[in-house]
Amino acid sequence: MDGNIKELGVRLLTEEELISAVVEKHRRFLEEDIKEFNELGIRLNQIEEDAKNLKNSRIRMAERKEVLKEKRQQFYHQAEALFEKDFFPKLDQITANKLKEDIKKLKGQIEPEEEQILKDSFMENLRGIVRTPGLEENPLLQIQARIDEAISSNLELKGIVESEKHFEEDDGSKNEEISKSKSQHKWLGSKIKNHEEALIYWEKLKV
C-alpha cells in the first residue's frame, strides 16, 4: 500500500500536520461564523428597532384617529348650534326638520368623498333658504367653515386608516423576519460554541 502511494507521488500527512489542518479548518469556520453572527446581530437589532418604531407609530395613529373622530363631531355640533341659534327659530317646521335630517346624514360614518357631495348639495339648499327675509349670510359662512373642518378631519382619518393597513402588512413581515433572524442567530451561536470547543480540543493535541 505504501509503495503504491509513493508511486503516485502522494505524501501522507503526519499526525501533527493533520491536527494543524483540523485546527486551521475550525479557526477559519469560527472566524466566518463570528463575522456572520455579528452582522446578523446588527441587522436583528435594526429590525427590532424598526418594529418598535412601527408599533409606536401605530399607537400614535390610533390616538390621532380618536382625536379626529371627536373633532369631526365637535365641528358638526358647532354647526348645529349655529342652526339652533340663527336659523331654526326663523324657519317653518318642515324646512327645519329637513335640514336636521341632512345634518344627520353628514355626521354619519361616510367616506369623505360622499361627505363632500352631500355637503355641496346641503349648502346649495341652505343658500336658497338664506334668501328668506330675516336670515343672514354670515351664519351660513360660519356653518360652511365648520362642515369643511369636519370633512378635513374625515379626510385625514381616512388617510390614517389606509396607512394602518400598510403598517399591519409591514408589522407582520417584520415579525416574521425577526423570528427567522433570531433562529439563525441562535444557530450561529451554537456553531461558534462548537468550533470554540473543537479548537480547544485539537489545540491541546498539538502540544
C-alpha positions as a Markdown table, in Angstrom:
| # | Residue | x | y | z |
|---|---|---|---|---|
| 1 | Met | 0.0 | 0.0 | 0.0 |
| 2 | Asp | 2.7 | 2.5 | 1.0 |
| 3 | Gly | 4.6 | 1.5 | -2.2 |
| 4 | Asn | 1.6 | 2.4 | -4.3 |
| 5 | Ile | 1.2 | 5.7 | -2.6 |
| 6 | Lys | 4.8 | 6.6 | -3.2 |
| 7 | Glu | 4.5 | 5.6 | -6.8 |
| 8 | Leu | 1.5 | 8.0 | -7.2 |
| 9 | Gly | 3.6 | 10.8 | -5.6 |
| 10 | Val | 1.2 | 11.2 | -2.7 |
| 11 | Arg | 2.6 | 12.1 | 0.7 |
| 12 | Leu | 0.8 | 11.1 | 3.8 |
| 13 | Leu | 0.4 | 13.9 | 6.4 |
| 14 | Thr | 1.9 | 13.4 | 9.7 |
| 15 | Glu | -0.3 | 13.4 | 12.8 |
| 16 | Glu | 0.9 | 16.8 | 13.7 |
| 17 | Glu | 0.1 | 18.1 | 10.2 |
| 18 | Leu | -3.4 | 16.6 | 10.3 |
| 19 | Ile | -4.1 | 18.2 | 13.7 |
| 20 | Ser | -2.8 | 21.5 | 12.4 |
| 21 | Ala | -5.1 | 21.2 | 9.3 |
| 22 | Val | -8.1 | 20.5 | 11.5 |
| 23 | Val | -7.2 | 23.4 | 13.8 |
| 24 | Glu | -6.9 | 25.7 | 10.9 |
| 25 | Lys | -10.3 | 24.5 | 9.5 |
| 26 | His | -12.1 | 25.2 | 12.7 |
| 27 | Arg | -10.4 | 28.5 | 13.1 |
| 28 | Arg | -11.5 | 29.6 | 9.6 |
| 29 | Phe | -15.0 | 28.4 | 10.2 |
| 30 | Leu | -15.0 | 30.2 | 13.6 |
| 31 | Glu | -14.0 | 33.5 | 12.0 |
| 32 | Glu | -16.6 | 33.2 | 9.3 |
| 33 | Asp | -19.4 | 32.3 | 11.7 |
| 34 | Ile | -18.4 | 35.1 | 14.1 |
| 35 | Lys | -18.5 | 37.6 | 11.3 |
| 36 | Glu | -21.9 | 36.4 | 10.1 |
| 37 | Phe | -23.1 | 36.2 | 13.8 |
| 38 | Asn | -22.1 | 39.9 | 14.4 |
| 39 | Glu | -23.6 | 41.1 | 11.1 |
| 40 | Leu | -26.8 | 39.3 | 11.8 |
| 41 | Gly | -26.9 | 40.7 | 15.3 |
| 42 | Ile | -26.6 | 44.3 | 14.0 |
| 43 | Arg | -29.3 | 43.5 | 11.4 |
| 44 | Leu | -31.6 | 41.9 | 14.1 |
| 45 | Asn | -31.2 | 45.0 | 16.4 |
| 46 | Gln | -32.1 | 47.3 | 13.5 |
| 47 | Ile | -35.2 | 45.2 | 12.6 |
| 48 | Glu | -36.3 | 45.1 | 16.2 |
| 49 | Glu | -35.8 | 48.9 | 16.5 |
| 50 | Asp | -37.9 | 49.3 | 13.3 |
| 51 | Ala | -40.6 | 47.1 | 14.7 |
| 52 | Lys | -40.6 | 49.1 | 17.9 |
| 53 | Asn | -40.9 | 52.4 | 16.0 |
| 54 | Leu | -43.6 | 50.9 | 13.9 |
| 55 | Lys | -45.6 | 49.9 | 17.0 |
| 56 | Asn | -45.2 | 53.4 | 18.4 |
| 57 | Ser | -46.4 | 54.9 | 15.2 |
| 58 | Arg | -49.4 | 52.7 | 15.2 |
| 59 | Ile | -50.2 | 53.8 | 18.8 |
| 60 | Arg | -49.9 | 57.4 | 17.8 |
| 61 | Met | -52.1 | 56.8 | 14.8 |
| 62 | Ala | -54.7 | 55.1 | 16.9 |
| 63 | Glu | -54.7 | 58.1 | 19.3 |
| 64 | Arg | -54.9 | 60.6 | 16.4 |
| 65 | Lys | -57.9 | 58.7 | 15.0 |
| 66 | Glu | -59.8 | 59.1 | 18.2 |
| 67 | Val | -58.9 | 62.9 | 18.2 |
| 68 | Leu | -60.1 | 63.3 | 14.6 |
| 69 | Lys | -63.4 | 61.4 | 15.3 |
| 70 | Glu | -64.0 | 63.7 | 18.3 |
| 71 | Lys | -63.1 | 66.8 | 16.3 |
| 72 | Arg | -65.4 | 65.9 | 13.4 |
| 73 | Gln | -68.3 | 65.5 | 15.8 |
| 74 | Gln | -67.4 | 68.7 | 17.6 |
| 75 | Phe | -67.4 | 70.7 | 14.3 |
| 76 | Tyr | -70.9 | 69.3 | 13.4 |
| 77 | His | -72.1 | 70.1 | 16.9 |
| 78 | Gln | -70.9 | 73.7 | 16.4 |
| 79 | Ala | -72.7 | 73.8 | 13.1 |
| 80 | Glu | -75.9 | 72.5 | 14.7 |
| 81 | Ala | -75.6 | 75.1 | 17.5 |
| 82 | Leu | -75.4 | 77.9 | 14.8 |
| 83 | Phe | -78.5 | 76.4 | 13.2 |
| 84 | Glu | -80.3 | 76.4 | 16.5 |
| 85 | Lys | -79.4 | 80.0 | 17.2 |
| 86 | Asp | -79.6 | 81.7 | 13.8 |
| 87 | Phe | -81.9 | 79.6 | 11.5 |
| 88 | Phe | -84.3 | 77.2 | 13.1 |
| 89 | Pro | -86.3 | 79.8 | 15.0 |
| 90 | Lys | -86.9 | 81.6 | 11.7 |
| 91 | Leu | -87.9 | 78.5 | 9.6 |
| 92 | Asp | -91.0 | 76.5 | 9.3 |
| 93 | Gln | -91.0 | 73.1 | 10.9 |
| 94 | Ile | -90.8 | 71.1 | 7.7 |
| 95 | Thr | -87.8 | 73.0 | 6.4 |
| 96 | Ala | -86.1 | 72.8 | 9.8 |
| 97 | Asn | -86.7 | 69.1 | 10.1 |
| 98 | Lys | -85.3 | 68.6 | 6.5 |
| 99 | Leu | -82.1 | 70.4 | 7.5 |
| 100 | Lys | -81.7 | 68.4 | 10.7 |
| 101 | Glu | -82.1 | 65.2 | 8.6 |
| 102 | Asp | -79.4 | 66.4 | 6.2 |
| 103 | Ile | -77.0 | 67.2 | 9.0 |
| 104 | Lys | -77.6 | 63.8 | 10.5 |
| 105 | Lys | -76.6 | 62.2 | 7.2 |
| 106 | Leu | -73.5 | 64.4 | 7.0 |
| 107 | Lys | -72.5 | 63.3 | 10.6 |
| 108 | Gly | -72.8 | 59.6 | 9.8 |
| 109 | Gln | -69.8 | 57.3 | 9.1 |
| 110 | Ile | -69.4 | 58.0 | 5.5 |
| 111 | Glu | -66.4 | 58.4 | 3.1 |
| 112 | Pro | -65.0 | 62.0 | 2.8 |
| 113 | Glu | -65.9 | 62.0 | -0.9 |
| 114 | Glu | -69.5 | 61.2 | -0.2 |
| 115 | Glu | -69.5 | 63.7 | 2.6 |
| 116 | Gln | -68.2 | 66.4 | 0.2 |
| 117 | Ile | -71.0 | 65.7 | -2.2 |
| 118 | Leu | -73.7 | 65.8 | 0.5 |
| 119 | Lys | -72.2 | 69.0 | 1.9 |
| 120 | Asp | -72.2 | 70.7 | -1.5 |
| 121 | Ser | -75.9 | 69.8 | -2.0 |
| 122 | Phe | -76.7 | 70.8 | 1.5 |
| 123 | Met | -75.0 | 74.2 | 1.2 |
| 124 | Glu | -76.7 | 74.9 | -2.1 |
| 125 | Asn | -80.1 | 74.2 | -0.5 |
| 126 | Leu | -79.1 | 76.3 | 2.5 |
| 127 | Arg | -78.2 | 79.3 | 0.3 |
| 128 | Gly | -81.6 | 79.1 | -1.2 |
| 129 | Ile | -83.1 | 79.2 | 2.3 |
| 130 | Val | -80.9 | 82.1 | 3.4 |
| 131 | Arg | -82.6 | 84.3 | 0.8 |
| 132 | Thr | -85.7 | 84.1 | 3.0 |
| 133 | Pro | -86.3 | 87.5 | 4.7 |
| 134 | Gly | -84.8 | 87.7 | 8.2 |
| 135 | Leu | -81.9 | 85.3 | 7.6 |
| 136 | Glu | -78.3 | 86.5 | 7.3 |
| 137 | Glu | -75.4 | 85.3 | 5.2 |
| 138 | Asn | -72.7 | 85.4 | 8.0 |
| 139 | Pro | -74.0 | 82.4 | 10.0 |
| 140 | Leu | -74.1 | 80.5 | 6.7 |
| 141 | Leu | -70.4 | 81.1 | 6.1 |
| 142 | Gln | -69.7 | 80.0 | 9.7 |
| 143 | Ile | -71.6 | 76.8 | 9.2 |
| 144 | Gln | -69.8 | 76.1 | 6.0 |
| 145 | Ala | -66.5 | 76.6 | 7.7 |
| 146 | Arg | -67.4 | 74.1 | 10.4 |
| 147 | Ile | -68.5 | 71.5 | 8.0 |
| 148 | Asp | -65.4 | 72.0 | 5.9 |
| 149 | Glu | -63.3 | 71.4 | 9.0 |
| 150 | Ala | -65.3 | 68.3 | 9.7 |
| 151 | Ile | -64.7 | 67.0 | 6.2 |
| 152 | Ser | -60.9 | 67.7 | 6.6 |
| 153 | Ser | -60.9 | 65.7 | 9.8 |
| 154 | Asn | -62.7 | 62.8 | 8.0 |
| 155 | Leu | -60.2 | 63.0 | 5.1 |
| 156 | Glu | -57.2 | 62.8 | 7.4 |
| 157 | Leu | -58.9 | 60.0 | 9.3 |
| 158 | Lys | -59.3 | 58.0 | 6.0 |
| 159 | Gly | -55.6 | 58.5 | 5.3 |
| 160 | Ile | -54.7 | 57.1 | 8.6 |
| 161 | Val | -56.9 | 54.1 | 8.2 |
| 162 | Glu | -55.3 | 53.4 | 4.8 |
| 163 | Ser | -51.8 | 53.8 | 6.3 |
| 164 | Glu | -52.7 | 51.4 | 9.1 |
| 165 | Lys | -53.4 | 48.6 | 6.5 |
| 166 | His | -49.8 | 49.0 | 5.2 |
| 167 | Phe | -48.4 | 49.2 | 8.7 |
| 168 | Glu | -50.2 | 45.9 | 9.5 |
| 169 | Glu | -48.5 | 44.3 | 6.5 |
| 170 | Asp | -45.1 | 45.7 | 7.4 |
| 171 | Asp | -45.6 | 44.6 | 11.0 |
| 172 | Gly | -46.4 | 41.0 | 10.0 |
| 173 | Ser | -43.4 | 41.0 | 7.7 |
| 174 | Lys | -41.0 | 42.4 | 10.3 |
| 175 | Asn | -42.3 | 39.9 | 13.0 |
| 176 | Glu | -41.6 | 37.0 | 10.5 |
| 177 | Glu | -38.1 | 38.4 | 9.7 |
| 178 | Ile | -37.3 | 38.8 | 13.4 |
| 179 | Ser | -38.4 | 35.3 | 14.1 |
| 180 | Lys | -36.2 | 33.9 | 11.3 |
| 181 | Ser | -33.2 | 36.1 | 12.2 |
| 182 | Lys | -33.4 | 35.1 | 15.9 |
| 183 | Ser | -33.4 | 31.4 | 15.0 |
| 184 | Gln | -30.5 | 31.9 | 12.6 |
| 185 | His | -28.6 | 34.0 | 15.3 |
| 186 | Lys | -29.1 | 31.2 | 17.9 |
| 187 | Trp | -28.0 | 28.6 | 15.4 |
| 188 | Leu | -24.8 | 30.5 | 14.6 |
| 189 | Gly | -24.2 | 31.0 | 18.3 |
| 190 | Ser | -24.3 | 27.2 | 18.7 |
| 191 | Lys | -22.0 | 26.7 | 15.8 |
| 192 | Ile | -19.5 | 29.2 | 17.2 |
| 193 | Lys | -19.5 | 27.4 | 20.6 |
| 194 | Asn | -18.9 | 24.0 | 18.9 |
| 195 | His | -16.0 | 25.4 | 16.9 |
| 196 | Glu | -14.5 | 27.0 | 20.0 |
| 197 | Glu | -14.8 | 23.7 | 21.9 |
| 198 | Ala | -13.3 | 21.8 | 18.9 |
| 199 | Leu | -10.4 | 24.3 | 18.7 |
| 200 | Ile | -9.6 | 23.9 | 22.4 |
| 201 | Tyr | -9.7 | 20.1 | 22.0 |
| 202 | Trp | -7.5 | 19.9 | 18.9 |
| 203 | Glu | -5.0 | 22.6 | 20.0 |
| 204 | Lys | -4.4 | 20.6 | 23.2 |
| 205 | Leu | -3.4 | 17.7 | 21.0 |
| 206 | Lys | -0.9 | 19.9 | 19.2 |
| 207 | Val | 1.1 | 20.3 | 22.4 |
